[in-house]
Amino acid sequence: KVHGLESPKFKYLVQTPAEVRATLPEGKDVVAFQNRNPIHRAHFELLKCAQRDVKDSILLVHPTCGPTQPGDIDGLVRIDTY
């Protein structure tokens, strides 16, 4: 186990992989999409098609967000778009 490291503090909910997995229904296929940018129309259409291709699946949209550069869309704004 690593000691002395701490996750950065964000103004939005941050979950570990185990915490995310615990929210998913057992026995269901998951169509997952991970992105660091706000979702646009092409992403939305891709997600709909992917979920349609996997019968009885649930869709997990997993935003990733970390430190941003000057001029970037703020992390909290990015998360709010999801």
N, C-alpha and C positions, 0 to 999 in steps of 0.2 A: 504494500500500500504506500502511496506517495503522501508525504506529509509536508506541510509548509506552503502548499499551493492553494489558492482560493479562486473560485470562479469570479469574474467581474460582476458587479451589481448592475442590474438593468431595471428600467422602469416598467417592465412587463414580465409576465410569467415565464420562468425558465424551468424546464424539466429535464431530468436525466433520461437517457434512453429507456431505462427500466420503468420510469414513471409514465412515459408516453405509451410504452407497450402495455402497461396495466390498464390504460383507458380503452384499449381496443377489444372488441368482442372476440371471445375465443371461438375458433372454428371457422372464422370468416377470412376469405382472402382479402388482402389489403393492396390497393393501388396507391402508391405513395409518390409524392412529388416534393422535392426539396429545392428551394430557390432562395437566393439572397436579395432578389429585386422584387419590387411590387409586381403582382400578377397582371398581365395585360391580356387582351382578347385572344391572342394565339395560344397563350398558356391555358386559358380557360377552355378553349376548344380541344386542345390536346388532352386535358384532364377528362373532359366529357367522353371523348373517344376511347381513352384508355379504360375508363371505368365501364363503359358499355361492352368492351371486349372481354372483360373478366366478370362472368356471370355472378350475381349476388355478392358483389364485392363492396367494400366500403372504401371511401377515399380519404387518405391522410395527406393533408397539405402541411408540410413541415418547413416553416420559414427559418432561415438561419440569418443571424444578424450579429455583427460584432462592431468593433470600432470602425468609424467611417472617416473618410478624408474630407478636408474642407471642400465645400461645394456639393458634397453628396447629399442625397435624401437622408434625413435623420432616421436613425434606427427605430424610434418610436413611431414615426410616420409610416415606415415600411411595415412594421408589425400591424398597425391599424388597418392597412389595406387588405390584410388577410381576413 
